[in-house]
């Protein structure tokens, strides 16, 4: 084999490899466009809904506790004191 023939073969292989790389790049971009991006958007939407639900639940529970404390302030103070006492004993 002559040196020119070897160079031609190397160039041919390089050209074919570059074509394969470009083809794979296009396929990856298509997968990202068609599958990954829409699924990420769906996941983000679900996350937004979950966060909104958690905020509503938190607000509801805060209101619920506030209502109970207003209805029975002495009991709330005694319960808080007992919890503080127990927490203090465990922290030693």
Residue, then its C-alpha position, 0 to 999 in steps of 0.5 A: x500500500x502506498x502512502x497516498x492510499x493510506x492517507x486516503x483511507x484515513x481521510x475516508x474513515x475520518x469523514x465517515x466518523x464525522x458523519x456518524x458523530x453528526x448523525x448521533x448529535x442530531x438524534x440526541x437533539x431530537x430525543x431531547x426535544x421530543x422526550x426529555x424537555x416535555x417530561x421535564x416540563x410535566x415534572x415541573x408542573x407537578x412540582x408546582x401543584x405539590x408546592x401549592x398543595x403543601x402551602x394550602x395544607x400549611x395555611x389550613x393547619x396554622x389556622x386550625x392550631x390558632x383556632x384551638x389556641x384561642x378557644x383554650x389558651x390555658x390548655x395551650x400554655x400547659x401543653x407548650x410548657x410540658x413539651x418544653x420541659x420534656x424537650x429540655x430533659x432530653x437535650x441534656 
